[in-house]
Amino acid sequence: MKYISTRGGAQPAEFCDILIEGLASDGGLYVPESIPKIDITTLNSWVGLSYPEMAMEILPLYITDIPKEDLSKIVNNTYNQSVFNNADIVPLKKFTFKGKENFYLLGLSEGPTIAFKDLPMQLLGNLFEYVLSKRNTHVNILGSTSGDTGSAAEYAFKGKKGVQVFMLSPYGRMSEFQKSQMYTLEDPNIHNLSVKGVFDECQDIVKAINGDLDFKKKHHIAAVNSINFARIAAQIVYYFWAWCASAPRDDEKTNYQIDITVPTGNFGNILAAQIAKMMGLPLRNLIVATNENNVLEDFFKSGVYKPRSPEQTYSTSSPSMDISKASNFERFVYFLLDCNSEKLNEYWAKLSSDGSFDLSEYKDEIALRYAFKAGMSSHQDRIATIKGFYEQTAYTLDPHTADGVKVASEFMDTDTPMFVAETALAAKFGPTIAEALGKPAAIPERFADLLDKKRHDIVMDNSVDAVKEYIASHA
């Protein structure tokens, strides 16, 4: 498998090369040259596999330059109960909700930072260590986070040989639990840069530095945000797992379909579901759930993509989705345009000059080919959803998953199982849970003293040059 840039200006590369490089040299995002196809007979044969076994069916399709025996060791070192707090790795949590008996939460948040990004990031940590050791080199990982990517990356890479992590986060815009997870780490290879701005501005700095090819090469800059396709490859696995783990154990599974709802800001998690569907996984509807920063909802309803300015990006009670420029949306548009880089570049030039572009002529195709639907959840919606879901099920949702549940409830039918991606656990968002339920969420014992630990973060101006200077002096 080779990888090419959405913008058409980079040479095809192997997986291990794009793992280290992250963003393509032409500023585009790497995508596979072709999407592997899985037929229903093969899919049926995967029913009953364990999560690591499922990963070893999917990942070798995308990772062809690591020997399968070595990849199997990496996968088994990643997806086990010493890392994840559940023997299934990704448990299916089944509920009866609003009269629907086949309503599931896809338990993506059983990892060390209790957020879904642990699933791809723990794999990336082990992949990086393997590749760097083989190449006898080192990297400086540069990333940005709206709350969960940062801690997941830092927990995956802390103490890893040959790796320094420089993580940008928006000053004052994460929950106290999220800040503590990141800022209390004392490993010398972890650097937390708290930028005076919003997440989109942090992401802009990351992209600008990745676009400076001389600086990137000199300082061995690598990326682990969802601009890195390795993240997407890892996330594809759990959609196949959801279908296979819930499929009937008889011939009825031949026609078995499920709906997927994903609370999303950066479009990476739902993009992985889209690619799974392109591979042949019987996903019926792909449902995008946003918070008040509903640029993606607007797009799927109108066909117009118009990111907001930092000043117009709201600070909400589901902060990991406080994003107006979805990093992975470029990959979606690339696939929508039948992998036509020339057309994509025209739309991105229009986005740069006009602040928006119009794809409304493709609305029917988006609906027919991918079955995308979208909805929005406000603060009052998520408070009501957390309360209502708890009253019906005695289970506490985190605010982001509550956004997903609220939107999913608008598209449920009687027959098709509904899966909502549980993107974090409630413990990370105590004040919002207390507002909804009158009491904070229980804190897992392993995090009991987290909020009392000393924090280590560097408050920094919203400046590309300031971040470059810090990296150059600490790399």
C-alpha positions in Angstrom: 0.0 0.0 0.0 1.3 3.4 -1.0 0.0 6.8 0.2 -0.6 10.0 -1.8 -1.4 13.5 -0.9 -4.9 14.9 -1.3 -3.3 17.9 -3.1 -1.4 15.8 -5.6 2.0 17.3 -5.0 3.9 14.7 -3.0 5.5 11.5 -4.1 3.8 8.2 -3.2 5.1 7.0 0.1 5.1 3.8 2.3 3.2 3.7 5.6 6.3 4.1 7.8 7.3 7.2 5.9 3.9 8.9 6.3 3.7 7.8 10.0 6.8 9.9 10.7 6.1 12.7 8.2 2.4 13.3 9.2 1.5 16.2 6.9 2.5 15.8 3.3 5.1 18.1 1.9 2.6 20.0 -0.3 0.4 20.8 2.7 -2.1 18.1 1.9 -3.2 15.0 3.9 -2.0 11.5 3.1 -4.6 9.0 1.9 -4.3 5.4 0.6 -3.8 5.1 -3.1 -6.8 2.7 -3.0 -9.3 1.6 -0.5 -9.2 -2.2 0.3 -12.5 -4.0 -0.2 -13.9 -6.6 2.2 -16.7 -8.9 0.9 -19.5 -10.2 3.1 -18.2 -13.7 3.2 -14.9 -12.5 4.7 -16.7 -10.2 7.1 -18.9 -13.0 8.3 -15.8 -15.1 9.0 -14.5 -12.4 11.4 -17.6 -12.6 13.7 -16.3 -13.8 17.1 -12.7 -12.5 16.7 -11.1 -10.7 19.7 -10.2 -7.1 19.3 -6.5 -7.7 18.6 -7.4 -10.4 16.1 -9.7 -7.9 14.4 -6.9 -5.3 14.3 -4.7 -7.9 12.6 -7.3 -8.3 9.9 -7.6 -4.6 9.1 -4.2 -3.0 9.9 -2.1 -5.2 7.5 -4.2 -3.9 4.7 -2.9 -0.4 5.3 0.5 -1.3 6.9 2.4 -3.3 4.3 6.0 -2.3 5.1 6.1 -3.8 8.6 6.5 -7.6 8.7 3.2 -9.2 9.8 4.9 -10.9 12.7 6.3 -7.6 14.0 3.0 -5.9 13.5 1.2 -8.6 15.5 3.6 -8.1 18.4 2.9 -4.3 18.3 -0.8 -4.9 18.2 -0.8 -7.4 21.1 1.4 -5.0 23.2 -1.1 -2.3 22.5 -4.5 -3.9 22.9 -4.5 -5.8 26.2 -6.0 -5.4 29.6 -2.8 -4.0 31.1 -3.4 -0.9 28.9 -7.2 -0.9 28.6 -9.5 -1.2 31.5 -11.7 -3.9 29.9 -11.0 -7.3 28.6 -12.9 -6.6 25.4 -10.8 -3.4 24.8 -13.9 -1.8 23.2 -17.0 -3.1 25.1 -20.5 -2.8 23.5 -22.7 -1.2 26.1 -26.3 -2.1 25.3 -29.3 -0.1 26.6 -33.0 0.3 26.2 -33.4 4.0 25.5 -36.6 5.8 24.5 -38.2 2.4 23.9 -35.4 1.3 21.5 -33.9 -2.0 22.7 -30.9 -2.2 20.4 -29.2 1.1 21.4 -25.5 0.8 22.0 -22.6 2.9 23.3 -19.4 1.9 21.5 -17.1 1.9 24.5 -14.1 3.7 23.1 -12.9 5.2 26.3 -11.5 2.4 28.4 -7.8 3.5 27.9 -5.4 5.2 30.2 -6.9 8.7 29.7 -10.5 7.5 29.4 -11.0 9.1 26.0 -11.4 7.4 22.6 -8.1 8.8 21.3 -6.2 6.2 23.5 -7.2 3.5 20.9 -5.2 5.0 18.0 -2.6 6.8 20.1 -1.4 3.8 22.1 -0.8 2.1 18.8 1.0 5.1 17.4 3.3 5.2 20.4 4.4 1.6 19.8 4.6 2.1 16.0 6.8 5.1 16.4 9.1 3.4 18.8 9.5 0.4 16.4 10.2 2.5 13.3 12.6 4.9 15.1 14.5 2.0 16.5 14.8 0.4 13.0 15.9 3.7 11.5 18.2 4.6 14.4 16.8 8.2 14.5 14.6 10.4 16.7 11.6 12.8 16.3 10.0 15.8 17.9 6.3 15.3 17.9 4.3 18.5 17.4 0.6 18.4 18.1 -2.4 20.4 19.1 -5.4 19.4 21.3 -8.8 20.6 22.2 -8.7 18.3 25.3 -8.3 14.6 24.6 -5.7 14.2 21.9 -3.0 15.8 24.0 -3.3 13.6 27.0 -3.7 10.5 24.9 -0.6 11.4 23.0 1.4 12.2 26.1 0.4 9.0 27.8 1.3 7.0 24.7 4.7 8.6 24.2 5.9 9.5 27.7 9.2 7.8 28.4 9.6 6.6 24.8 13.1 6.5 23.4 13.9 9.0 20.7 10.8 11.1 21.1 10.1 14.6 22.5 6.4 15.7 22.6 5.4 19.4 22.1 1.7 19.7 22.6 -0.2 22.9 22.1 -3.5 23.5 23.9 -5.9 26.5 24.0 -5.3 28.5 27.2 -8.2 28.2 29.6 -10.5 26.2 27.3 -10.2 22.7 28.6 -11.8 21.0 31.7 -9.8 20.9 34.9 -9.5 17.1 34.6 -8.2 17.4 31.0 -5.6 20.0 32.1 -4.5 17.9 35.0 -4.1 14.8 32.9 -1.7 16.7 30.6 0.0 19.2 32.8 0.8 17.0 35.7 3.0 14.7 33.7 6.6 15.0 34.9 8.4 13.0 32.1 11.2 15.2 30.7 10.2 14.4 27.1 6.7 16.0 27.5 6.3 19.7 26.9 2.9 21.4 27.3 2.5 24.7 25.6 -0.7 26.6 26.6 -1.4 29.0 23.8 -3.4 32.2 24.2 -6.0 31.3 21.6 -8.6 28.7 20.5 -7.9 25.2 19.3 -8.1 26.2 15.6 -5.3 28.7 16.2 -3.2 26.0 17.8 -3.9 23.8 14.8 -2.9 26.6 12.4 0.5 26.9 14.2 1.0 23.1 13.8 0.2 23.3 10.1 2.4 26.3 9.6 5.4 24.7 11.2 4.8 21.5 9.2 4.7 23.6 6.1 8.1 25.1 6.8 10.0 22.2 5.3 13.5 23.4 6.3 12.5 23.8 10.0 10.6 20.5 9.8 13.6 18.6 8.4 16.2 20.3 10.7 14.2 19.5 13.9 12.7 16.1 12.8 9.1 17.3 13.3 6.4 14.6 13.3 2.7 14.7 13.9 0.2 12.5 15.8 -3.0 14.6 15.3 -5.6 13.1 13.1 -3.8 14.6 10.2 -1.6 11.4 10.6 -3.4 8.7 8.7 -2.1 6.1 11.1 -4.6 7.4 13.5 -7.4 6.9 11.0 -6.3 3.4 10.2 -6.4 2.4 13.9 -9.9 3.9 14.2 -11.3 1.9 11.3 -10.8 -1.2 13.3 -13.4 -0.5 15.9 -16.2 0.0 13.4 -15.6 -3.5 12.0 -15.4 -4.7 15.6 -18.8 -3.1 16.4 -20.5 -4.8 13.5 -18.9 -8.2 14.1 -19.4 -8.2 17.8 -23.1 -7.3 17.5 -24.0 -9.4 14.4 -26.5 -12.2 14.7 -24.8 -15.6 14.9 -26.8 -17.0 12.0 -27.5 -16.4 8.4 -29.5 -13.2 9.2 -26.2 -11.4 9.5 -25.9 -11.4 5.7 -28.3 -8.4 5.7 -27.3 -7.0 9.0 -26.7 -3.2 9.0 -26.0 -0.7 11.8 -26.2 3.1 12.2 -23.3 5.0 13.6 -23.5 8.4 15.4 -20.2 10.1 16.2 -19.8 13.4 18.2 -17.1 15.1 16.2 -15.2 18.4 15.8 -12.2 17.4 13.7 -14.0 14.8 11.5 -11.4 12.1 12.1 -13.5 9.6 14.0 -16.4 9.8 11.6 -14.0 9.7 8.6 -12.8 6.3 9.8 -16.4 5.1 9.8 -16.8 6.5 6.2 -13.7 4.6 5.1 -15.0 1.5 6.8 -18.2 1.9 4.8 -16.1 2.4 1.6 -14.4 -0.9 2.4 -17.7 -2.7 2.4 -18.8 -2.6 6.1 -22.6 -2.6 6.1 -23.1 0.8 7.8 -26.4 2.3 7.0 -26.4 5.9 8.2 -23.3 7.9 9.3 -24.6 10.6 11.7 -22.5 13.6 12.5 -23.2 15.2 16.0 -21.9 18.6 16.7 -22.1 21.1 19.6 -22.8 24.8 19.2 -19.8 25.0 16.9 -21.9 23.4 14.2 -20.0 24.1 11.0 -20.2 20.5 10.0 -23.9 20.3 10.6 -24.4 23.4 8.5 -22.4 21.8 5.7 -24.3 18.5 5.6 -27.6 20.4 5.6 -26.7 23.1 3.1 -23.7 21.9 1.2 -21.8 25.1 2.1 -18.6 24.8 4.1 -17.9 28.0 6.0 -15.5 27.7 9.0 -15.9 30.3 11.7 -13.2 32.7 12.9 -11.6 32.1 16.3 -13.7 34.9 17.7 -16.9 33.1 16.5 -15.8 29.8 18.0 -17.8 29.2 21.1 -16.4 27.8 24.4 -18.9 25.1 25.4 -19.4 22.3 27.9 -18.3 19.8 25.4 -14.9 21.4 24.9 -13.2 18.7 22.8 -15.6 19.7 20.0 -15.0 23.4 20.1 -13.5 23.4 16.6 -14.6 25.3 13.5 -12.0 24.0 11.0 -12.2 20.2 10.8 -8.7 18.9 10.0 -10.0 15.7 8.3 -12.7 17.4 6.2 -10.1 17.7 3.4 -9.9 13.9 3.2 -13.7 13.7 3.0 -13.9 16.3 0.1 -11.1 14.4 -1.7 -13.1 11.2 -1.7 -16.3 13.0 -2.6 -14.5 14.5 -5.6 -13.4 11.0 -6.7 -9.8 11.7 -5.6 -9.4 14.6 -8.0 -6.6 16.7 -6.5 -7.0 19.5 -9.0 -10.6 20.1 -8.1 -9.8 19.9 -4.4 -7.1 22.5 -4.8 -9.6 24.8 -6.5 -12.0 24.5 -3.5 -9.2 25.1 -1.0 -8.1 28.2 -2.9 -11.6 29.4 -2.7 -11.7 28.7 1.0 -8.6 30.7 1.4 -9.8 33.7 -0.6 -13.5 33.7 0.3 -13.7 31.9 3.6 -16.1 29.3 2.3 -17.0 27.0 -0.7 -20.2 25.5 -2.0 -20.6 21.8 -2.6 -24.4 21.8 -2.7 -24.4 20.2 -6.1 -23.0 17.1 -4.4 -25.7 16.9 -1.7 -27.6 14.1 -3.3 -24.4 12.1 -3.8 -23.3 12.7 -0.2 -26.7 11.3 0.9 -26.7 8.4 -1.5 -23.1 7.3 -1.5 -22.3 7.8 2.2 -25.7 8.3 3.9 -24.4 11.2 6.0 -26.9 12.9 8.3 -26.2 15.6 10.9 -27.6 17.3 14.0 -26.6 19.7 16.7 -26.8 19.7 20.5 -26.7 22.8 22.7 -25.7 23.0 26.4 -29.3 22.6 27.5 -29.7 19.7 25.2 -26.7 17.9 26.7 -27.7 18.6 30.3 -31.2 17.2 29.5 -29.7 14.2 27.7 -27.3 13.3 30.6 -30.2 13.6 33.0 -32.7 11.7 30.9 -30.3 8.9 29.9 -29.3 8.4 33.6 -33.0 8.2 34.7 -33.7 5.5 32.1 -30.5 3.5 32.3 -28.6 4.5 35.5 -25.6 5.2 33.3 -23.8 8.6 33.2 -22.8 10.0 29.8 -20.0 12.5 29.3 -21.1 15.8 27.6 -19.7 14.8 24.2 -21.3 11.4 24.1 -24.5 13.2 25.3 -24.3 15.3 22.2 -24.1 12.1 20.2 -27.0 10.5 22.0 -29.2 13.5 21.6 -28.6 13.6 17.8 -28.8 9.8 17.5 -32.3 9.9 19.0 -33.5 12.1 16.1 -32.6 9.4 13.6 -33.5 6.1 15.4 -35.9 3.6 13.9 -37.2 0.4 15.4 -35.1 -2.2 13.5 -31.6 -0.9 12.8 -29.2 -1.0 15.8 -27.9 2.4 16.7 -24.3 2.8 17.9 -23.1 6.0 19.5 -19.4 6.5 19.8 -18.6 7.0 23.5 -15.8 9.4 23.1 -14.9 10.0 26.8 -16.0 9.0 30.3 -18.0 11.4 32.5 -15.3 11.7 35.1 -13.4 14.2 32.9 -16.3 16.8 33.1 -17.4 17.0 36.7 -19.1 20.5 36.7 -21.3 19.6 33.7 -22.3 16.3 35.3 -23.1 18.0 38.6 -25.3 20.5 36.8 -27.2 17.7 35.1 -27.4 15.2 38.0 -26.9 17.3 41.1 -23.7 15.4 41.8 -20.3 15.0 40.1 -19.4 11.8 38.2 -17.4 9.3 40.2 -13.7 9.6 39.7 -11.9 6.3 38.9 -9.6 5.3 41.7 -6.5 5.6 39.6 -7.2 9.3 39.1 -8.2 10.1 42.7 -5.4 12.5 43.4 -5.0 13.9 39.8 -6.5 17.3 40.4 -4.2 17.9 43.4 -0.9 17.3 41.6 1.4 20.1 40.6 1.0 21.3 37.0 3.7 21.9 34.5 2.7 24.0 31.5 4.2 26.9 29.6 1.8 29.8 28.8 2.7 31.1 25.3 1.6 33.8 22.9 -0.4 32.8 19.8 2.7 32.9 17.6 4.3 30.5 15.2 7.7 32.0 15.9 7.4 31.7 19.6 6.6 27.9 19.3 9.4 27.5 16.8 11.8 29.1 19.2 10.7 26.9 22.1 11.1 23.7 20.0 14.5 24.8 18.7 15.8 25.3 22.3 14.3 22.1 23.8 14.5 19.6 20.9 
